[in-house]
Amino acid sequence: MNPLLMSILLIVALAVFGRTMVQRIQLLMALEPAHRTDRIMDRIRNVAIIAVGQKRLVGRKKEFASGLMHAFIFWGFCVLLIRSIMLYGEGFVEGFQLPLFNENFLLGYLYIGLKDIMEGIVLVMAAYAIYRRAVVKPERLHNTWEAYFVLCMIVTLMISDLLLDGARYNLITLHNNPHNLHFFNNISYGNEFIWTPVSVAAASLISPLGADATGYILIAMFWLHIITQLTFLNFLPLGKHFHVITSLPNVFLKSLGYPHEKTKVLDLENEAAWEDESLGMNHIHQLNWKQGLDLYTCTECGRCKEVCPAFSTDKPLNLYDFNMDLKHELLDNAGKVIQRKKLALALAAEADEAKKEEIKEQMAGLKSEKALVGDVIKEDTLWACTTCRACEEVCPVTIEHVPRIIAMRQGQTLMAEAYPKELNTALKGLERNGNPWGIGYDKRADWAEGLGVKMMAEDSDVDYLLWVGCAGSFDDRTKKVSVSLVKILQKAGINFAILGTEEKCTGDFARRPVMK
């Protein structure tokens, strides 16, 4: 229709989008490494089931209707990608068609039929989404202008394309095609408008208009659709709808461990780690790139907080706020994080000790002015998490919340020596008496008195060692379990012994809050 105008719009829009994306990608690349390229087939399967199949949305009985709504909008956009390519081509070559999608192939007719129906469905689903936000107002949703703006752009895209085809239909069938517009017309498959009932219905809305007015509508709807789509594209990376771009990669790169990758083992003997405060997560630049991608991908749907036992019991943990606070801190410090990465690479390549110290000083000056725990995330918020991972099970884009929380707890425990005061008694008991209750370690085998249980120190010629543990040795309720188990083993004729006072605490309870 107008190659010059189409060229200008594409060059400007893609240049701005490219610049934004480069900045976002540079920030991710400046974060810590993460290995997420193994088991490719499993990852492709996850994308097919979770991302394309929308399993975590449609699969929730509680929200089947809203899940189906979102799924159809997503599927609709997937279908309309081909239409978008053809419209951009139309801006340069009148009647542009992709190979196999023209009037000579059944695929072309099947596609225009599917496209037409999907546009109608997406329009209805978007209207339902607006109604749901404006009238139903589910508690977990965050009603922002951005959400309404995006939904209005989706509605505009659907209406403009339907009216574009509707105007074309009227010009061809009612006004003898004065502009020689191209349309499918194959002897075997018939006229294309037999396949597009929604566009034909849209055409009836403007059928009273004359040929000139209908021609203006066709041109206006074409450019409205193109401009809205390019505006939408550039708006995506700026807010929560960035997930439209990042959700598929995020699902592909999700952890394949159960429930996810093991917590990083820290080298407490590494002096450099103590020096640069890299034991645990203490600064925003210590996120790894996958955790940064998680923050980009958050859809702000609120499902995480809805299933969170801490939030449900009025604890100071709102995972929506948690993610948003980290995201804003990361974006606010993007320049510093990127510059710090460049200095880190220079430091690794530098041999001169004096210059190394100079680079280290520069890196230290690039830390965020805010304390990650304290200013960005409150201490009470951090320790409220039960690490149950219910949030991760329901997240439609597979965001991994718990590893970040654990890493920050590690930093608090090791670097800041800050943890809930309720742990003090238990930790002191562990340090002094080898158990969280602080009971004298010499009483560790008192529960077994009168049961005739062997001690390894007295007779090590046994088949099995029974590890009792702190709870089995000191907790009144659990001691009953220990006694019952001993009686069962003895009844079965099992030759076993216990360590008694030689048994020490595994430290699992102290490890659990920061390593679970």
Summary of the structure (lengths in Angstrom):
residues: 516
radius of gyration: 31.4
end to end distance: 60.7
largest distance: 106.1
contacts: 1514
relative contact order: 0.08
helix: 64%
strand: 3%
